Amino acid sequence: MTVASPGPAVKEAARQVAVDPTTVLKANREVEHEGLVVARPGVGTFVTWTSADATLAAHGPRSCLGACWACGRT
């Protein structure tokens, strides 16, 4: 994913990784709190950082919590 690209809709992300949509919402909030994405209500969740960014080292290892689209892990 690139900066400013949207993540999948909550229902689609939940379906892709076979988790409850609430889990995806919690993961979205966590990565938003960490500054990795920005949520725009009614529009979507957008990437604000990529693994190519110099800030990667500052963020350290992450847990995907069902939102692997956000960090690129599988």
C-alpha positions in Angstrom: 0.0 0.0 0.0 1.1 3.5 -0.6 0.5 6.7 1.5 -3.0 8.0 1.0 -4.3 4.7 -0.3 -7.5 3.5 1.3 -7.7 0.3 3.3 -10.6 -2.1 2.7 -14.0 -1.5 4.2 -14.4 -2.9 7.7 -16.8 -5.6 6.6 -14.5 -6.6 3.7 -11.4 -6.7 5.9 -13.3 -8.8 8.5 -14.3 -11.2 5.8 -10.8 -11.4 4.3 -9.2 -12.4 7.7 -12.3 -14.2 9.1 -12.7 -12.1 12.2 -15.6 -10.1 13.7 -16.0 -6.5 12.3 -15.6 -5.2 15.8 -12.0 -6.6 15.8 -11.2 -4.7 12.7 -12.7 -1.5 14.1 -10.5 -1.9 17.3 -7.4 -2.6 15.1 -8.2 0.5 13.0 -8.4 2.6 16.1 -5.1 1.2 17.4 -3.2 1.9 14.2 -4.9 5.3 13.9 -3.8 6.2 17.5 -0.2 5.2 16.5 -0.4 7.5 13.5 -0.2 4.8 10.8 -3.6 5.6 9.3 -6.2 8.3 9.5 -9.9 7.5 9.6 -12.4 9.7 7.7 -15.9 8.9 8.9 -18.1 7.9 6.0 -15.1 7.9 3.6 -12.7 5.3 4.8 -9.3 4.6 6.5 -6.2 5.9 4.7 -2.6 4.9 5.1 -0.4 7.8 6.4 2.9 5.7 6.5 4.6 2.9 4.7 7.4 0.6 5.5 9.7 2.8 3.3 9.2 5.7 5.6 12.1 6.7 7.9 9.6 6.5 10.8 9.4 2.7 10.6 12.2 2.3 13.1 10.4 4.5 15.6 7.2 2.4 15.4 8.9 -0.9 16.1 7.2 -4.3 15.7 3.4 -4.4 15.4 0.6 -6.8 15.9 -1.9 -6.8 13.0 -4.9 -7.6 15.1 -6.9 -8.6 12.0 -5.9 -5.5 10.0 -3.0 -6.8 8.0 -3.8 -4.5 5.1 -2.6 -1.7 7.3 1.0 -3.0 7.8 1.4 -5.3 4.8 1.9 -8.4 6.9 0.2 -11.7 6.0 
